[in-house]
Amino acid sequence: MNLSQGKGSGSDQKSDGLDGPMNGPLIELKDVCKSYRRDSLEIPVLRDISLAVPAGEFLALMGPSGSGKTTLLNLIAGIDRPDIGLIHVAGTEINVLSESELARWRSRNVGFIFQFYHLIPVLTSLENVELPLLLTSLSKRERREHAELALRIVGLEERVRHYPRQLSGGQEQRVAIARAIVTDPTLLIADEPTGDLDKVSAEEILDLLCRLNDEFSKTLVMVTHDPRAANRAKTIRHLDKGVLI
């Protein structure tokens, strides 16, 4: 899969200083700590996290509720910032970027898959998948072609004109995955991607994630509480009270 061709900026796409040479792991965290403040209390969430994830990995993060799984995922994705420590992803030290630089970096490097699909009800499957491409310099025809390809990859080429209300939960999640991959991101972030699905639909979504990892070499980091889902990953790491085990 190469959906990045034709984005309009060609070989200059990564020439703005946000991306350096990717020697070593695709994702690297060094001595990362994160706390949140509630009134006068400072609540530690992550403590001295160091983690290296190679390109092409499928990593599952597990742990009890409140262990810091989603916080760690958000730090890797550039949604949140650490209090201390370094985070390198896809050749960029993301914790030193400005908010605008970080937003631009996320749009080019990270695809997001959530437990709830966040599809816009008044848009068709195709239009929902096209949304991230509105921020690129692709023409309308190119956006349509990219969205159709992404829907074909997730097995929904016959549902391009359907609205979310006309789809099953598993099909809605497939549309959300197509939206996540339509920009051909470096990294896919999945937060409980099967948490709202029945067993059969969950297995189908996990099959699809494994296919994206195996056939298309997509690097995936998935948070899950379900051991069956975690066992589909290549590597499982556990968090306990903010410590990576």
C-alpha contacts under 8 A as a table, 3 or more apart, distances in Angstrom:
res1	aa1	res2	aa2	distance
1	M	184	D	7.64
1	M	216	F	5.92
2	N	5	Q	6.45
2	N	184	D	6.35
3	L	146	H	6.25
3	L	182	V	6.38
3	L	183	T	6.02
3	L	184	D	5.04
4	S	7	K	5.85
4	S	183	T	6.11
4	S	184	D	5.58
5	Q	10	G	7.26
6	G	9	S	7.59
6	G	10	G	6.72
6	G	138	L	6.70
6	G	142	E	7.47
7	K	10	G	6.52
7	K	136	T	6.38
7	K	137	S	5.91
7	K	138	L	5.30
8	G	136	T	7.56
8	G	137	S	5.25
8	G	138	L	5.92
9	S	12	D	5.58
9	S	13	Q	4.96
9	S	137	S	7.61
10	G	13	Q	5.66
11	S	14	K	7.32
12	D	15	S	5.20
13	Q	16	D	7.72
14	K	17	G	7.18
14	K	18	L	7.09
14	K	19	D	6.13
15	S	18	L	7.58
15	S	19	D	7.46
16	D	19	D	7.49
17	G	20	G	7.04
18	L	92	T	5.97
18	L	101	E	7.52
18	L	105	W	6.94
19	D	90	A	7.02
19	D	91	G	5.25
19	D	92	T	5.11
20	G	90	A	7.88
20	G	91	G	4.68
20	G	92	T	6.01
21	P	91	G	5.56
22	M	25	P	7.54
22	M	26	L	6.82
22	M	90	A	6.17
22	M	91	G	4.62
23	N	26	L	8.00
23	N	91	G	7.54
24	G	54	P	7.37
25	P	28	E	6.13
25	P	52	A	5.84
25	P	53	V	5.45
25	P	54	P	4.37
25	P	55	A	6.49
26	L	52	A	7.63
26	L	53	V	5.90
26	L	54	P	5.08
26	L	55	A	5.07
26	L	88	H	7.68
26	L	89	V	5.64
26	L	90	A	5.14
26	L	91	G	7.11
27	I	51	L	7.62
27	I	52	A	5.64
27	I	53	V	4.94
27	I	54	P	6.66
27	I	55	A	7.87
27	I	76	I	7.58
27	I	87	I	7.53
27	I	88	H	5.77
27	I	89	V	4.52
27	I	90	A	6.59
28	E	50	S	7.37
28	E	51	L	5.59
28	E	52	A	4.46
28	E	53	V	6.42
28	E	86	L	7.96
28	E	87	I	5.84
28	E	88	H	5.13
28	E	89	V	6.47
29	L	32	V	6.41
29	L	49	I	6.72
29	L	50	S	4.88
29	L	51	L	4.99
29	L	52	A	6.48
29	L	85	G	7.36
29	L	86	L	5.71
29	L	87	I	4.61
29	L	88	H	6.47
30	K	48	D	7.57
30	K	49	I	6.41
30	K	50	S	4.47
30	K	51	L	6.79
30	K	85	G	5.62
30	K	86	L	5.18
30	K	87	I	6.61
31	D	47	R	7.72
31	D	48	D	4.28
31	D	49	I	5.04
31	D	50	S	5.28
31	D	84	I	7.38
31	D	85	G	4.89
31	D	86	L	6.94
32	V	46	L	7.25
32	V	47	R	6.63
32	V	48	D	4.92
32	V	49	I	4.74
32	V	50	S	6.56
32	V	82	P	6.31
32	V	83	D	7.43
32	V	84	I	5.62
32	V	85	G	4.08
32	V	86	L	6.37
32	V	87	I	7.71
33	C	44	P	7.92
33	C	45	V	7.61
33	C	46	L	5.06
33	C	47	R	4.73
33	C	48	D	5.28
33	C	49	I	6.54
33	C	82	P	5.94
33	C	83	D	5.72
33	C	84	I	5.47
33	C	85	G	6.44
34	K	44	P	6.23
34	K	45	V	5.60
34	K	46	L	4.97
34	K	47	R	6.83
34	K	81	R	7.94
34	K	82	P	5.16
34	K	83	D	5.13
34	K	84	I	7.21
35	S	42	E	6.41
35	S	43	I	5.32
35	S	44	P	4.10
35	S	45	V	5.15
35	S	46	L	6.83
35	S	83	D	7.01
36	Y	42	E	5.77
36	Y	43	I	5.18
36	Y	44	P	6.45
36	Y	45	V	7.14
37	R	40	S	6.88
37	R	41	L	5.63
37	R	42	E	4.41
37	R	43	I	5.93
38	R	41	L	5.16
38	R	42	E	6.29
38	R	43	I	7.19
44	P	47	R	7.21
44	P	242	G	7.54
45	V	66	G	7.91
45	V	67	S	7.14
45	V	68	G	5.58
45	V	71	T	7.68
45	V	241	K	7.17
45	V	242	G	5.14
46	L	49	I	6.72
46	L	68	G	6.11
46	L	71	T	7.89
46	L	72	L	7.56
46	L	241	K	7.55
46	L	242	G	4.03
46	L	243	V	6.27
47	R	242	G	5.47
47	R	243	V	5.63
48	D	85	G	7.94
48	D	243	V	7.24
49	I	243	V	6.71
49	I	244	L	6.26
50	S	244	L	7.90
53	V	57	E	6.61
53	V	59	L	7.87
54	P	57	E	5.76
55	A	218	K	7.86
55	A	219	T	5.76
56	G	213	N	6.59
56	G	217	S	5.15
56	G	218	K	5.62
56	G	219	T	4.43
56	G	220	L	7.53
57	E	213	N	7.48
57	E	218	K	7.73
57	E	219	T	5.06
57	E	220	L	6.27
57	E	221	V	7.92
57	E	234	K	6.82
57	E	235	T	7.68
58	F	213	N	6.72
58	F	219	T	5.90
58	F	220	L	4.67
58	F	221	V	5.99
58	F	222	M	7.68
58	F	233	A	5.15
58	F	234	K	5.24
58	F	235	T	6.41
59	L	220	L	6.14
59	L	221	V	4.80
59	L	222	M	6.15
59	L	233	A	5.73
59	L	234	K	6.16
59	L	235	T	4.89
59	L	236	I	5.86
59	L	237	R	7.45
60	A	221	V	5.96
60	A	222	M	4.78
60	A	223	V	5.77
60	A	224	T	6.90
60	A	230	A	5.43
60	A	233	A	5.86
60	A	234	K	7.84
60	A	235	T	6.19
60	A	236	I	4.75
60	A	237	R	6.30
61	L	69	K	6.43
61	L	221	V	7.41
61	L	222	M	6.06
61	L	223	V	4.77
61	L	224	T	6.41
61	L	230	A	7.67
61	L	236	I	6.01
61	L	237	R	5.13
61	L	238	H	5.77
61	L	239	L	7.17
62	M	69	K	6.85
62	M	223	V	6.19
62	M	224	T	5.72
62	M	225	H	5.80
62	M	230	A	7.55
62	M	236	I	7.21
62	M	237	R	6.28
62	M	238	H	4.76
62	M	239	L	6.17
63	G	67	S	5.84
63	G	68	G	7.99
63	G	69	K	6.81
63	G	225	H	6.72
63	G	238	H	5.39
63	G	239	L	4.90
63	G	240	D	5.95
64	P	67	S	5.55
64	P	225	H	7.35
64	P	239	L	7.70
64	P	240	D	7.01
65	S	68	G	7.83
66	G	69	K	7.60
66	G	241	K	7.24
67	S	239	L	5.76
67	S	240	D	5.18
67	S	241	K	4.66
67	S	242	G	5.24
67	S	243	V	7.90
68	G	71	T	5.13
68	G	72	L	6.11
68	G	239	L	6.86
68	G	240	D	7.86
68	G	241	K	7.11
68	G	242	G	5.36
69	K	72	L	5.26
69	K	73	L	6.29
69	K	223	V	6.39
69	K	239	L	6.65
70	T	73	L	4.87
70	T	74	N	6.05
70	T	191	D	7.09
70	T	223	V	6.83
71	T	74	N	5.04
71	T	75	L	6.26
71	T	80	D	7.64
72	L	75	L	5.12
72	L	76	I	6.34
73	L	76	I	5.21
73	L	77	A	6.19
73	L	189	I	7.24
73	L	191	D	7.78
73	L	221	V	7.59
73	L	222	M	7.98
73	L	223	V	7.39
74	N	77	A	5.04
74	N	78	G	6.09
74	N	79	I	4.97
74	N	80	D	5.47
75	L	78	G	5.17
75	L	79	I	5.98
75	L	80	D	4.94
75	L	81	R	5.77
75	L	82	P	6.79
75	L	87	I	7.96
76	I	79	I	7.74
76	I	87	I	7.22
76	I	89	V	7.21
77	A	80	D	7.73
77	A	106	R	7.06
77	A	110	V	6.61
77	A	189	I	7.05
78	G	81	R	6.86
78	G	94	I	6.64
78	G	95	N	7.56
78	G	102	L	6.67
78	G	106	R	6.71
81	R	95	N	6.04
82	P	85	G	6.57
82	P	86	L	7.99
82	P	95	N	7.12
86	L	93	E	7.11
86	L	95	N	6.65
87	I	93	E	5.65
87	I	94	I	6.06
87	I	95	N	5.98
88	H	91	G	6.31
88	H	92	T	5.29
88	H	93	E	4.31
88	H	94	I	6.02
88	H	95	N	7.89
89	V	92	T	5.38
89	V	93	E	6.55
89	V	94	I	6.80
90	A	109	N	7.57
90	A	186	T	7.12
93	E	96	V	6.25
93	E	97	L	7.43
94	I	97	L	5.42
94	I	102	L	6.86
97	L	100	S	7.94
97	L	101	E	5.64
97	L	102	L	5.58
98	S	101	E	5.12
98	S	102	L	5.96
99	E	102	L	5.03
99	E	103	A	6.14
100	S	103	A	5.13
100	S	104	R	6.27
101	E	104	R	5.13
101	E	105	W	6.06
102	L	105	W	4.94
102	L	106	R	6.09
103	A	106	R	5.17
103	A	107	S	6.26
104	R	107	S	5.22
104	R	108	R	6.50
105	W	108	R	5.37
105	W	109	N	6.00
105	W	110	V	7.95
106	R	109	N	5.23
106	R	110	V	5.17
107	S	110	V	6.27
107	S	111	G	7.82
107	S	132	P	7.68
108	R	183	T	7.01
108	R	185	P	6.11
108	R	186	T	7.84
109	N	184	D	7.99
109	N	185	P	4.58
109	N	186	T	4.84
109	N	187	L	6.11
110	V	180	A	7.92
110	V	185	P	5.18
110	V	186	T	6.12
110	V	187	L	4.96
110	V	188	L	5.78
110	V	189	I	6.99
111	G	179	R	7.91
111	G	180	A	4.30
111	G	181	I	6.00
111	G	183	T	7.84
111	G	185	P	5.74
111	G	186	T	7.93
111	G	187	L	6.27
111	G	188	L	4.73
111	G	189	I	6.11
112	F	177	I	7.84
112	F	180	A	5.41
112	F	188	L	6.04
112	F	189	I	5.03
112	F	190	A	6.12
113	I	117	Y	7.51
113	I	176	A	6.55
113	I	177	I	6.09
113	I	180	A	6.46
113	I	188	L	7.41
113	I	189	I	6.04
113	I	190	A	4.54
113	I	191	D	6.34
113	I	193	P	6.29
114	F	117	Y	6.04
114	F	118	H	7.95
114	F	190	A	5.79
114	F	191	D	4.95
114	F	192	E	6.35
114	F	193	P	5.39
115	Q	190	A	8.00
115	Q	191	D	6.04
115	Q	192	E	4.99
115	Q	193	P	4.53
115	Q	194	T	6.33
115	Q	195	G	5.62
115	Q	196	D	6.10
116	F	173	Q	7.90
116	F	193	P	7.78
116	F	196	D	6.95
117	Y	172	E	6.53
117	Y	173	Q	5.74
117	Y	176	A	5.75
118	H	176	A	7.59
119	L	128	N	6.45
119	L	164	P	6.92
119	L	172	E	7.66
119	L	176	A	7.00
120	I	123	L	5.65
120	I	128	N	6.60
120	I	164	P	7.59
121	P	124	T	7.72
121	P	163	Y	6.51
121	P	164	P	5.70
121	P	165	R	7.02
122	V	163	Y	6.92
123	L	126	L	7.83
123	L	127	E	5.51
123	L	128	N	5.89
123	L	163	Y	6.18
123	L	164	P	7.82
124	T	127	E	5.08
124	T	128	N	6.10
124	T	160	V	6.65
124	T	161	R	5.35
124	T	162	H	5.29
124	T	163	Y	4.43
124	T	164	P	6.98
125	S	128	N	5.18
125	S	129	V	6.27
125	S	159	R	6.81
125	S	160	V	5.07
125	S	161	R	6.14
125	S	162	H	5.82
125	S	163	Y	5.96
125	S	164	P	6.95
125	S	175	V	6.24
126	L	129	V	5.23
126	L	130	E	6.17
126	L	144	R	7.58
126	L	147	A	6.09
126	L	148	E	6.81
126	L	151	L	7.60
126	L	160	V	4.94
126	L	161	R	6.60
127	E	130	E	4.99
127	E	131	L	6.45
128	N	131	L	5.51
128	N	175	V	7.64
128	N	179	R	6.86
129	V	132	P	7.14
129	V	147	A	5.64
129	V	150	A	7.84
129	V	151	L	7.88
129	V	175	V	6.76
129	V	176	A	7.27
129	V	178	A	6.13
129	V	179	R	4.13
129	V	180	A	7.89
129	V	182	V	6.92
130	E	133	L	5.43
130	E	134	L	6.91
130	E	143	R	6.21
130	E	144	R	6.88
130	E	146	H	7.82
130	E	147	A	5.51
130	E	179	R	6.98
130	E	182	V	7.58
131	L	134	L	5.54
131	L	135	L	8.00
131	L	179	R	7.57
132	P	135	L	6.09
132	P	136	T	7.81
132	P	179	R	7.19
132	P	182	V	7.61
132	P	183	T	7.12
133	L	136	T	5.23
133	L	137	S	7.99
133	L	138	L	7.10
133	L	143	R	6.22
133	L	182	V	7.64
133	L	183	T	6.81
134	L	137	S	7.64
134	L	138	L	7.72
134	L	143	R	7.86
138	L	141	R	7.94
138	L	142	E	5.69
138	L	143	R	5.93
139	S	142	E	5.10
139	S	143	R	6.13
140	K	143	R	5.13
140	K	144	R	6.23
141	R	144	R	5.12
141	R	145	E	6.24
142	E	145	E	5.03
142	E	146	H	6.15
143	R	146	H	5.19
143	R	147	A	6.14
144	R	147	A	5.16
144	R	148	E	6.07
145	E	148	E	5.14
145	E	149	L	6.18
146	H	149	L	5.13
146	H	150	A	6.26
146	H	182	V	6.32
147	A	150	A	5.10
147	A	151	L	6.22
147	A	178	A	7.55
147	A	179	R	7.68
147	A	182	V	6.14
148	E	151	L	5.16
148	E	152	R	6.09
148	E	157	E	6.81
148	E	160	V	7.47
149	L	152	R	4.96
149	L	153	I	6.22
150	A	153	I	5.12
150	A	154	V	6.56
150	A	178	A	4.96
150	A	179	R	7.37
150	A	181	I	6.70
150	A	182	V	5.55
151	L	154	V	5.24
151	L	155	G	6.20
151	L	156	L	5.10
151	L	157	E	5.42
151	L	160	V	7.39
151	L	174	R	7.94
151	L	175	V	6.82
151	L	178	A	5.52
152	R	155	G	4.98
152	R	156	L	5.58
152	R	157	E	4.65
153	I	156	L	7.65
153	I	178	A	7.59
154	V	174	R	5.94
154	V	175	V	7.60
154	V	177	I	7.49
154	V	178	A	6.37
154	V	208	L	6.96
155	G	174	R	7.95
156	L	159	R	5.20
156	L	160	V	6.88
156	L	171	Q	7.62
156	L	174	R	7.56
156	L	175	V	7.63
157	E	160	V	5.91
158	E	161	R	7.94
159	R	162	H	5.24
162	H	166	Q	6.02
162	H	167	L	7.19
163	Y	166	Q	5.41
163	Y	167	L	6.98
164	P	167	L	5.30
164	P	172	E	6.29
165	R	168	S	7.88
167	L	170	G	7.95
167	L	171	Q	5.65
167	L	172	E	6.01
168	S	171	Q	5.10
168	S	172	E	6.16
169	G	172	E	5.06
169	G	173	Q	6.30
169	G	196	D	7.87
169	G	197	L	6.50
169	G	201	S	7.70
170	G	173	Q	5.16
170	G	174	R	6.31
170	G	197	L	6.61
170	G	201	S	5.13
170	G	202	A	7.29
170	G	204	E	7.78
170	G	205	I	7.14
171	Q	174	R	4.92
171	Q	175	V	6.32
172	E	175	V	5.09
172	E	176	A	6.30
173	Q	176	A	4.86
173	Q	177	I	6.15
173	Q	193	P	7.85
173	Q	205	I	7.63
174	R	177	I	4.96
174	R	178	A	6.12
174	R	205	I	7.20
175	V	178	A	4.97
175	V	179	R	6.21
176	A	179	R	5.02
176	A	180	A	6.26
177	I	180	A	4.86
177	I	181	I	6.31
178	A	181	I	5.27
178	A	182	V	5.91
179	R	182	V	5.32
179	R	183	T	7.96
180	A	183	T	7.22
180	A	185	P	7.78
180	A	188	L	7.38
181	I	184	D	5.13
181	I	185	P	6.18
181	I	188	L	7.79
182	V	185	P	7.78
185	P	188	L	6.97
186	T	218	K	6.91
186	T	219	T	6.95
187	L	218	K	6.49
187	L	219	T	5.13
187	L	220	L	6.08
187	L	221	V	7.85
188	L	218	K	6.98
188	L	219	T	6.12
188	L	220	L	4.79
188	L	221	V	6.46
189	I	220	L	5.99
189	I	221	V	5.19
189	I	222	M	6.05
190	A	193	P	5.72
190	A	220	L	7.35
190	A	221	V	6.23
190	A	222	M	4.53
190	A	223	V	6.29
191	D	222	M	5.80
191	D	223	V	4.90
191	D	224	T	6.76
192	E	195	G	5.15
192	E	222	M	7.05
192	E	223	V	5.51
192	E	224	T	4.81
192	E	225	H	7.38
193	P	196	D	7.61
193	P	205	I	7.89
193	P	222	M	7.85
193	P	224	T	7.68
194	T	197	L	5.35
194	T	201	S	7.94
194	T	202	A	5.03
194	T	205	I	7.05
194	T	206	L	7.75
194	T	229	A	7.87
195	G	202	A	7.93
195	G	224	T	7.87
197	L	201	S	5.85
197	L	202	A	5.48
198	D	201	S	5.46
198	D	202	A	5.93
199	K	202	A	5.05
199	K	203	E	6.23
200	V	203	E	5.27
200	V	204	E	6.43
201	S	204	E	5.05
201	S	205	I	6.27
202	A	205	I	5.16
202	A	206	L	6.20
203	E	206	L	5.03
203	E	207	D	6.06
204	E	207	D	5.01
204	E	208	L	6.28
205	I	208	L	5.00
205	I	209	L	6.27
206	L	209	L	5.01
206	L	210	C	6.12
206	L	229	A	6.93
206	L	232	R	7.15
207	D	210	C	5.16
207	D	211	R	6.17
208	L	211	R	4.97
208	L	212	L	6.23
209	L	212	L	5.09
209	L	213	N	6.27
210	C	213	N	5.01
210	C	214	D	5.94
210	C	232	R	7.31
210	C	233	A	7.62
211	R	214	D	5.04
211	R	215	E	5.44
211	R	216	F	7.14
212	L	215	E	5.68
212	L	216	F	5.02
212	L	217	S	6.47
212	L	218	K	5.69
213	N	216	F	5.74
213	N	217	S	4.73
213	N	218	K	4.55
213	N	219	T	6.23
213	N	220	L	6.97
214	D	217	S	5.49
214	D	218	K	7.50
224	T	227	P	7.70
224	T	229	A	6.94
224	T	230	A	6.54
225	H	230	A	7.82
226	D	229	A	5.34
226	D	230	A	6.30
227	P	230	A	4.90
227	P	231	N	5.99
228	R	231	N	5.25
228	R	232	R	6.93
229	A	232	R	5.52
229	A	233	A	7.45
230	A	233	A	5.52
230	A	236	I	6.62
231	N	234	K	7.59
231	N	236	I	7.57
233	A	236	I	6.81
237	R	244	L	7.10
237	R	245	I	6.49
238	H	244	L	5.91
238	H	245	I	5.26
239	L	242	G	6.00
239	L	243	V	5.42
239	L	244	L	4.57
239	L	245	I	5.87
240	D	243	V	5.28
240	D	244	L	6.59
240	D	245	I	7.12
